[in-house]
Structure formats: C-alpha cells, structure tokens
Amino acid sequence: MFDLQDLYQEIIIDHSKRPRNFGALEGANRHAEGDNPLCGDQIKVHLIVEGDTVREARFEGRGCAISTASASVMTDTIKGKPVAEVKALFEQFHRLVTGEEEPSDDVLEVDRLGAFAGVRDYPMRVKCATLSWHTMNAALEGRDDPISTE
C-alpha cells in the first residue's frame, strides 16, 4: 500500500542529502540571509528576478535536514514562477507547517511541499522548515536586515 509518510520521509531525506540549487548564484539581483540560532541553521538565498518572474533561485549555508530539504524544495518550486505566485506559495507553506490550515488533498498527494506538513507537530522544527521561506520572502522584498527565527 502507498504510504504518504514514507514518501514524505524519502523526499526530506533525498533533498537534505542531495540538495538541489545549492551554491552561489552568479548574476543574482536579490539576496537575503537568515539564521535560526536555536538549531544553528544559517542560510543565504540568492534570486534572479526579471520583471515579475523568479527566473533562478539558489541557496547557501548549513542547517539540519529539515532546513536543508526545505530550502532545496523551495528553490525548485519557485523557479520560473511569477513573484505573486511565489508570495502566495510562501503564505500557503507557512499556514501548512504552522497548522493554521489543514493541507488539501492535492497538496498532500502531488506536491512536495506536503512533505513538510508533519513538522506542525514539532514547534522547533517549524522554524527549521520556514527559515528559507522567510529568507526568500525578504530577498523578494529587497530587505537588507538579516532574518531570524527568534
């Protein structure tokens, strides 16, 4: 039988061990830094935004498996999307992992973002999962202040 929990664990392990879009991004025109002092996660998000579209996204830093996997999935997910859609995804992801909203069946079954729904049961892990997203949002907004989960 197909077990979503096994799939979710596989997605998180895969993206934490083999993160996509890891490294500096030449030509990036948006940057932000984030820090989760309790877990030790540190991230830099680099974006190329052209017009109203995120053309490229990469990240650097170090962090726990949840933090790294979240940054990897996030950068894969937002590439090529309009900024408005990326901001909507940020809000949807935040509601998903904080438990503000129950995940819809389509997110749980087909979207890699659903792999992070389980962190809602572990408040310290919510900060790990959302750090890259908050940092990406700050980069989109052109904010210079470092993002912190505290």
One Martini backbone bead per residue (centre of mass of N, CA, C, O) as a GRO file, in nm:
protein
  150
    1MET     BB    1   0.099   0.035   0.019
    2PHE     BB    2   0.060   0.369   0.003
    3ASP     BB    3   0.286   0.589   0.189
    4LEU     BB    4   0.318   0.915   0.265
    5GLN     BB    5   0.528   0.911   0.491
    6ASP     BB    6   0.749   0.772   0.326
    7LEU     BB    7   0.763   0.982   0.104
    8TYR     BB    8   0.831   1.225   0.282
    9GLN     BB    9   1.090   1.111   0.397
   10GLU     BB   10   1.230   1.078   0.124
   11ILE     BB   11   1.229   1.375   0.040
   12ILE     BB   12   1.389   1.486   0.280
   13ILE     BB   13   1.638   1.310   0.254
   14ASP     BB   14   1.713   1.373  -0.036
   15HIS     BB   15   1.731   1.695  -0.001
   16SER     BB   16   1.948   1.682   0.231
   17LYS     BB   17   2.173   1.510   0.074
   18ARG     BB   18   2.063   1.643  -0.227
   19PRO     BB   19   2.072   1.943  -0.290
   20ARG     BB   20   1.916   2.179  -0.462
   21ASN     BB   21   2.050   2.475  -0.550
   22PHE     BB   22   2.348   2.476  -0.443
   23GLY     BB   23   2.479   2.792  -0.419
   24ALA     BB   24   2.586   3.023  -0.592
   25LEU     BB   25   2.463   3.325  -0.785
   26GLU     BB   26   2.518   3.444  -1.070
   27GLY     BB   27   2.346   3.754  -1.106
   28ALA     BB   28   2.215   3.825  -0.863
   29ASN     BB   29   1.940   4.065  -0.744
   30ARG     BB   30   1.878   3.885  -0.483
   31HIS     BB   31   1.915   3.899  -0.118
   32ALA     BB   32   1.945   3.681   0.182
   33GLU     BB   33   1.955   3.633   0.539
   34GLY     BB   34   1.952   3.349   0.772
   35ASP     BB   35   1.855   3.258   1.125
   36ASN     BB   36   1.877   2.971   1.362
   37PRO     BB   37   2.001   2.966   1.676
   38LEU     BB   38   1.885   2.697   1.805
   39CYS     BB   39   1.993   2.508   1.550
   40GLY     BB   40   2.212   2.659   1.338
   41ASP     BB   41   2.083   2.782   1.105
   42GLN     BB   42   2.217   2.892   0.781
   43ILE     BB   43   2.119   3.137   0.524
   44LYS     BB   44   2.130   3.193   0.166
   45VAL     BB   45   1.951   3.385  -0.072
   46HIS     BB   46   1.927   3.359  -0.433
   47LEU     BB   47   1.810   3.583  -0.696
   48ILE     BB   48   1.640   3.599  -1.014
   49VAL     BB   49   1.471   3.891  -1.117
   50GLU     BB   50   1.236   3.925  -1.389
   51GLY     BB   51   1.030   4.138  -1.342
   52ASP     BB   52   0.771   3.903  -1.230
   53THR     BB   53   1.014   3.677  -1.222
   54VAL     BB   54   1.155   3.380  -1.109
   55ARG     BB   55   1.431   3.245  -1.266
   56GLU     BB   56   1.624   3.209  -1.006
   57ALA     BB   57   1.742   2.968  -0.743
   58ARG     BB   58   1.947   2.984  -0.445
   59PHE     BB   59   2.163   2.826  -0.190
   60GLU     BB   60   2.323   2.877   0.129
   61GLY     BB   61   2.474   2.676   0.386
   62ARG     BB   62   2.353   2.558   0.708
   63GLY     BB   63   2.179   2.254   0.830
   64CYS     BB   64   1.936   2.077   0.883
   65ALA     BB   65   1.741   1.860   0.720
   66ILE     BB   66   1.488   2.040   0.706
   67SER     BB   67   1.620   2.301   0.608
   68THR     BB   68   1.754   2.191   0.351
   69ALA     BB   69   1.503   2.066   0.219
   70SER     BB   70   1.334   2.323   0.208
   71ALA     BB   71   1.528   2.488   0.028
   72SER     BB   72   1.529   2.291  -0.208
   73VAL     BB   73   1.226   2.284  -0.269
   74MET     BB   74   1.183   2.584  -0.296
   75THR     BB   75   1.373   2.644  -0.536
   76ASP     BB   76   1.230   2.450  -0.728
   77THR     BB   77   0.938   2.577  -0.707
   78ILE     BB   78   0.998   2.898  -0.787
   79LYS     BB   79   1.099   2.853  -1.055
   80GLY     BB   80   0.932   3.049  -1.303
   81LYS     BB   81   0.766   3.224  -1.116
   82PRO     BB   82   0.566   3.444  -1.011
   83VAL     BB   83   0.581   3.650  -0.750
   84ALA     BB   84   0.286   3.618  -0.656
   85GLU     BB   85   0.301   3.307  -0.638
   86VAL     BB   86   0.534   3.289  -0.437
   87LYS     BB   87   0.388   3.440  -0.209
   88ALA     BB   88   0.155   3.235  -0.190
   89LEU     BB   89   0.336   2.993  -0.119
   90PHE     BB   90   0.444   3.106   0.141
   91GLU     BB   91   0.169   3.118   0.283
   92GLN     BB   92   0.091   2.822   0.249
   93PHE     BB   93   0.335   2.699   0.391
   94HIS     BB   94   0.299   2.837   0.663
   95ARG     BB   95   0.017   2.720   0.723
   96LEU     BB   96   0.097   2.423   0.704
   97VAL     BB   97   0.335   2.416   0.934
   98THR     BB   98   0.154   2.571   1.168
   99GLY     BB   99  -0.166   2.479   1.145
  100GLU     BB  100  -0.369   2.697   1.016
  101GLU     BB  101  -0.392   2.466   0.791
  102GLU     BB  102  -0.522   2.226   0.616
  103PRO     BB  103  -0.426   2.008   0.402
  104SER     BB  104  -0.472   1.937   0.094
  105ASP     BB  105  -0.489   1.674  -0.114
  106ASP     BB  106  -0.312   1.793  -0.343
  107VAL     BB  107  -0.069   1.856  -0.165
  108LEU     BB  108  -0.027   1.571  -0.040
  109GLU     BB  109  -0.009   1.402  -0.322
  110VAL     BB  110   0.174   1.614  -0.535
  111ASP     BB  111   0.332   1.791  -0.324
  112ARG     BB  112   0.634   1.847  -0.172
  113LEU     BB  113   0.526   2.035   0.054
  114GLY     BB  114   0.369   1.809   0.213
  115ALA     BB  115   0.624   1.688   0.362
  116PHE     BB  116   0.597   1.936   0.594
  117ALA     BB  117   0.333   1.892   0.767
  118GLY     BB  118   0.458   1.737   1.023
  119VAL     BB  119   0.600   1.985   1.173
  120ARG     BB  120   0.354   2.096   1.336
  121ASP     BB  121   0.429   1.888   1.586
  122TYR     BB  122   0.721   2.065   1.582
  123PRO     BB  123   0.800   2.375   1.668
  124MET     BB  124   1.112   2.375   1.612
  125ARG     BB  125   1.077   2.275   1.306
  126VAL     BB  126   0.928   2.513   1.185
  127LYS     BB  127   1.178   2.699   1.176
  128CYS     BB  128   1.339   2.523   0.981
  129ALA     BB  129   1.127   2.518   0.743
  130THR     BB  130   1.091   2.856   0.725
  131LEU     BB  131   1.357   3.006   0.684
  132SER     BB  132   1.388   3.009   0.372
  133TRP     BB  133   1.117   3.151   0.316
  134HIS     BB  134   1.172   3.414   0.471
  135THR     BB  135   1.429   3.479   0.313
  136MET     BB  136   1.303   3.490   0.033
  137ASN     BB  137   1.101   3.714   0.097
  138ALA     BB  138   1.315   3.927   0.165
  139ALA     BB  139   1.445   3.926  -0.113
  140LEU     BB  140   1.195   4.019  -0.271
  141GLU     BB  141   1.177   4.291  -0.084
  142GLY     BB  142   1.480   4.401  -0.029
  143ARG     BB  143   1.592   4.316   0.239
  144ASP     BB  144   1.875   4.367   0.470
  145ASP     BB  145   1.783   4.228   0.707
  146PRO     BB  146   1.822   3.980   0.901
  147ILE     BB  147   1.690   3.670   0.948
  148SER     BB  148   1.490   3.549   1.227
  149THR     BB  149   1.339   3.308   1.448
  150GLU     BB  150   1.354   3.521   1.712
   0.00000   0.00000   0.00000
